[in-house]
Amino acid sequence: MLWCLRAVPKRSVSRLAGYLAASPMSRVLIPRFARTYGVNVDEAERPLEAYESLADFFTRRLKPGARPVAPGKDVVVSPVDGRVSQAGSIAEGTLLQAKGVTYRVRELLGSAEKAAAYEGGAFVTLYLSPRDYHRIHMPVSGWITEYCYVPGTLFPVNPFGVRCVDGLFAKNERLITYIRTDWGEVAVVKVGATMVGSVCVTYDETVRTNVRRGKLTCRVLEVPHYAEKGEELGYFTFGSTVIVLFPRGTVRLRDDLCPGQAVRMGEPIGRVTGM
């Protein structure tokens, strides 16, 4: 099975999937998609017939109030709906991908200098399935100061891929947003995957992933963009994974966060220490 994943032209297939999903003809598939994956359509901002394409439905917004954001300056919230893949501490520059499988922070971020800032810190990896709400939000309030697009492959990030592909999250393409807070810098890593047409962010409409001959691109924003906790940060055009990194001694994650646990955007996942 793994050799098949390696042989498939994943980038081309994903771009094609994105193109087809954005076609107006795909709108006839929306009701079947919603039924097949058990999407809670009652939460959607619009009725199913109002969406212009399958991609439009993938990136749907929710009705006001559907995802209350936990209050408190010291409360860190989940940036997405999904399930916890892994959560814990960053030790000796490594993160846990799955039981017995690790990968390097410097490879994930594409920078040894950036990785050093998170040594001894905490991380949480959240997997979004096709049924989930696909928009990404701020886990904390702060200034968006820079981003980095790291090109790569597009292995599936489902449980099979996570178990079987060593260093998957550091091999797949990813778009990293850095958020400056009063207590440190938070990295929100949005990982691309097979069938994800692209990852988009709200603070710079020119940023796109899954582009032909993509190059490592890092940019410091001339004018940092301030956003409150819970504000929209971006979206996937299909399910994927978000990894959030916190510096050492800044955030204590909930003790009960464990693999497979469902979380919703705005739900507390940790607390800033020393506030």
C-alpha positions as CSV (number, residue, x, y, z in Angstrom):
1,M,0.0,0.0,0.0
2,L,2.8,2.4,0.9
3,W,4.5,2.0,-2.5
4,C,1.2,3.0,-4.2
5,L,1.2,6.2,-2.2
6,R,4.7,7.0,-3.2
7,A,4.0,6.2,-6.9
8,V,0.9,8.3,-7.3
9,P,1.5,11.8,-8.7
10,K,0.1,13.4,-5.5
11,R,0.5,17.0,-6.4
12,S,-1.1,16.7,-9.8
13,V,-3.9,14.6,-8.5
14,S,-4.5,17.2,-5.7
15,R,-4.5,20.1,-8.1
16,L,-7.0,18.3,-10.3
17,A,-9.2,17.5,-7.4
18,G,-9.2,21.1,-6.4
19,Y,-10.1,22.2,-9.9
20,L,-13.0,19.7,-10.1
21,A,-14.3,20.5,-6.6
22,A,-14.4,24.2,-7.6
23,S,-16.4,23.5,-10.7
24,P,-20.1,24.5,-10.6
25,M,-20.9,21.0,-11.8
26,S,-19.7,19.6,-8.5
27,R,-22.6,21.2,-6.6
28,V,-24.8,18.1,-7.3
29,L,-22.4,16.1,-5.1
30,I,-22.9,18.2,-2.0
31,P,-25.9,16.4,-0.5
32,R,-24.3,13.0,-1.1
33,F,-21.0,14.2,0.4
34,A,-22.8,15.6,3.5
35,R,-24.7,12.3,4.0
36,T,-21.6,10.1,3.4
37,Y,-19.4,11.9,5.9
38,G,-22.1,12.8,8.4
39,V,-21.6,16.6,8.1
40,N,-23.8,18.6,10.5
41,V,-25.5,20.7,7.9
42,D,-27.6,22.5,10.5
43,E,-24.5,24.4,11.6
44,A,-23.7,25.7,8.1
45,E,-24.1,29.4,7.4
46,R,-26.1,28.7,4.3
47,P,-28.5,25.9,3.2
48,L,-26.9,23.2,1.0
49,E,-28.6,24.5,-2.2
50,A,-26.9,27.9,-1.7
51,Y,-23.4,26.6,-2.2
52,E,-22.0,27.1,-5.7
53,S,-19.6,24.1,-5.7
54,L,-18.3,21.3,-3.6
55,A,-15.2,23.4,-2.8
56,D,-17.5,26.2,-1.7
57,F,-19.2,23.8,0.7
58,F,-15.8,22.4,2.0
59,T,-14.8,25.9,3.1
60,R,-18.2,26.8,4.5
61,R,-18.5,29.2,7.4
62,L,-20.8,28.4,10.4
63,K,-23.8,30.2,11.8
64,P,-22.9,32.9,14.3
65,G,-22.5,31.5,17.7
66,A,-21.9,27.9,16.5
67,R,-18.4,27.9,18.0
68,P,-18.2,30.0,21.2
69,V,-14.6,30.9,22.0
70,A,-13.5,30.3,25.6
71,P,-12.8,33.6,27.3
72,G,-9.8,34.5,29.3
73,K,-6.4,36.0,28.3
74,D,-4.6,32.9,29.7
75,V,-6.8,30.4,27.9
76,V,-5.5,28.8,24.7
77,V,-8.2,27.4,22.3
78,S,-8.3,24.8,19.6
79,P,-7.9,26.6,16.2
80,V,-10.0,24.0,14.4
81,D,-12.6,21.3,14.6
82,G,-10.9,17.9,14.5
83,R,-9.3,15.1,16.6
84,V,-6.1,15.1,18.6
85,S,-3.5,13.1,16.8
86,Q,-0.7,13.8,19.4
87,A,0.0,16.3,22.1
88,G,2.8,16.7,24.5
89,S,6.3,18.1,25.0
90,I,9.0,18.9,22.5
91,A,12.2,17.2,23.6
92,E,15.6,17.1,22.0
93,G,14.2,18.8,18.9
94,T,11.7,16.1,18.2
95,L,7.9,15.8,18.0
96,L,5.8,12.6,18.3
97,Q,4.0,11.8,15.1
98,A,2.6,8.4,16.1
99,K,3.5,5.6,18.5
100,G,7.2,5.0,17.8
101,V,7.4,7.6,15.0
102,T,9.0,11.0,15.6
103,Y,10.2,13.8,13.4
104,R,12.4,16.9,13.8
105,V,11.1,20.4,14.6
106,R,13.8,22.0,12.4
107,E,12.6,19.9,9.4
108,L,9.0,20.8,10.1
109,L,9.7,24.5,10.3
110,G,12.4,24.5,7.7
111,S,14.7,26.5,10.0
112,A,17.0,25.4,12.8
113,E,16.9,28.9,14.3
114,K,13.1,28.9,14.5
115,A,13.1,25.3,15.9
116,A,15.4,26.3,18.8
117,A,12.8,28.7,20.2
118,Y,10.4,25.8,20.8
119,E,12.9,23.3,22.5
120,G,11.3,22.1,25.7
121,G,7.9,23.6,24.7
122,A,4.6,22.0,24.0
123,F,2.8,21.0,20.9
124,V,-0.6,19.7,19.7
125,T,-1.4,18.0,16.4
126,L,-5.0,18.2,15.2
127,Y,-6.4,16.1,12.3
128,L,-9.4,17.4,10.3
129,S,-11.5,14.7,8.5
130,P,-13.7,15.4,5.5
131,R,-16.7,15.9,7.7
132,D,-15.1,18.7,9.8
133,Y,-15.5,22.4,9.5
134,H,-12.4,23.4,7.5
135,R,-11.6,26.9,8.6
136,I,-8.7,27.7,10.9
137,H,-8.8,30.2,13.7
138,M,-6.4,32.0,16.1
139,P,-5.6,29.8,19.1
140,V,-4.4,32.9,21.0
141,S,-4.6,36.7,20.6
142,G,-1.5,38.3,19.1
143,W,0.3,39.8,16.2
144,I,0.8,37.8,13.0
145,T,4.3,38.8,12.1
146,E,5.5,36.4,9.4
147,Y,4.8,33.3,7.5
148,C,6.8,30.6,5.7
149,Y,5.7,28.3,2.9
150,V,7.7,25.1,2.8
151,P,7.1,23.1,-0.4
152,G,7.0,19.3,-0.2
153,T,5.0,16.2,-1.2
154,L,1.4,15.5,-0.4
155,F,1.0,12.2,1.4
156,P,-2.4,11.6,3.0
157,V,-2.5,12.6,6.7
158,N,-5.1,10.1,7.7
159,P,-4.2,7.6,10.5
160,F,-2.7,5.1,8.0
161,G,-0.3,7.8,6.5
162,V,0.7,9.0,9.9
163,R,1.6,5.5,11.1
164,C,3.4,4.4,8.0
165,V,5.2,7.5,6.5
166,D,8.2,8.4,8.7
167,G,8.4,12.2,9.2
168,L,5.2,12.7,7.2
169,F,4.5,16.2,8.5
170,A,8.0,17.4,7.7
171,K,7.8,15.9,4.2
172,N,4.4,17.3,3.2
173,E,4.2,20.9,2.1
174,R,3.1,23.3,4.8
175,L,2.3,26.9,5.5
176,I,3.5,28.2,8.8
177,T,2.1,31.3,10.5
178,Y,4.0,32.9,13.4
179,I,2.0,34.8,16.0
180,R,3.8,37.1,18.5
181,T,2.3,37.4,22.0
182,D,3.3,39.1,25.2
183,W,4.7,35.7,26.4
184,G,6.3,34.3,23.3
185,E,5.9,33.3,19.7
186,V,3.3,30.7,18.6
187,A,3.7,28.7,15.4
188,V,0.6,27.5,13.6
189,V,1.6,24.9,11.0
190,K,-1.0,24.1,8.4
191,V,0.0,20.8,6.7
192,G,-1.0,20.0,3.1
193,A,-2.2,16.6,2.1
194,T,-3.4,14.5,-0.8
195,M,-6.6,16.0,-2.3
196,V,-6.1,19.3,-0.5
197,G,-6.3,21.8,-3.4
198,S,-4.6,24.5,-1.4
199,V,-4.2,26.2,2.0
200,C,-5.2,29.8,2.2
201,V,-4.7,32.5,4.8
202,T,-6.8,35.6,5.5
203,Y,-4.0,38.0,6.2
204,D,-2.4,37.7,2.8
205,E,-4.6,36.7,-0.2
206,T,-1.5,36.2,-2.4
207,V,-0.3,33.2,-0.4
208,R,-1.1,29.8,-2.0
209,T,0.2,26.3,-1.5
210,N,0.3,23.4,-4.0
211,V,1.8,25.5,-6.7
212,R,3.9,24.3,-9.6
213,R,7.7,24.5,-8.9
214,G,7.0,25.9,-5.4
215,K,9.9,27.4,-3.6
216,L,10.7,27.9,0.1
217,T,9.2,31.4,0.7
218,C,9.4,33.2,4.1
219,R,8.2,36.7,4.6
220,V,8.1,39.1,7.5
221,L,5.0,41.3,7.3
222,E,5.8,45.0,6.9
223,V,2.9,45.8,9.1
224,P,2.1,43.0,11.6
225,H,-1.6,42.0,11.6
226,Y,-3.3,41.8,15.0
227,A,-6.0,39.3,15.5
228,E,-8.0,38.2,18.5
229,K,-8.3,34.7,19.7
230,G,-10.9,32.9,17.7
231,E,-10.6,35.2,14.6
232,E,-10.3,33.4,11.3
233,L,-6.8,32.7,10.2
234,G,-7.3,30.7,7.0
235,Y,-8.8,27.5,5.6
236,F,-8.1,24.2,3.9
237,T,-9.9,23.2,0.7
238,F,-10.2,19.7,2.2
239,G,-9.4,18.0,5.4
240,S,-5.8,18.1,6.7
241,T,-3.7,18.7,9.8
242,V,-2.8,21.7,12.0
243,I,0.2,21.6,14.4
244,V,0.5,24.3,17.0
245,L,3.9,24.9,18.8
246,F,4.4,26.8,22.0
247,P,7.8,28.0,23.5
248,R,9.2,26.4,26.6
249,G,7.5,27.4,29.9
250,T,4.6,29.2,28.3
251,V,1.7,26.9,27.9
252,R,0.4,23.9,29.9
253,L,-1.8,21.7,27.7
254,R,-4.9,20.1,29.2
255,D,-3.9,16.8,30.9
256,D,-6.7,14.9,29.2
257,L,-5.7,15.7,25.6
258,C,-5.1,12.3,24.1
259,P,-5.0,10.7,20.6
260,G,-8.4,10.3,19.1
261,Q,-10.1,12.9,21.3
262,A,-12.5,15.2,19.4
263,V,-12.1,19.0,19.9
264,R,-14.0,21.9,18.5
265,M,-12.7,25.3,17.5
266,G,-12.8,27.7,20.4
267,E,-12.7,24.9,23.0
268,P,-9.9,25.3,25.7
269,I,-6.9,23.1,25.0
270,G,-4.4,24.7,27.4
271,R,-3.5,27.6,29.6
272,V,-0.7,30.2,29.6
273,T,1.4,29.8,32.7
274,G,2.5,32.8,34.7
275,M,-0.4,35.1,33.8
